């Protein structure tokens, strides 16, 4: 998709989720930007990301990757 090439650039790393401040990743198949932390999917309309929590939707729980601390490090 052409919008992904326009969005991804040097300033992409500065974008953050307005709700939790987590990093975002491109989801071309869903036509949006997904928060790596909370799983909100922000739509892209006419090549412009709509970074409003009210416009976002949640990804399916199985699609959100959560990083868990290994059991061996829990008590450290």
Secondary structure, DSSP 8 states (H G I E B T S, - for coil): -HHHHHH-STTGGG---TTT---EEEEGGGTEEEETTT-EEEEEETTEE---GGG-EE--GGG-------GGGTT-
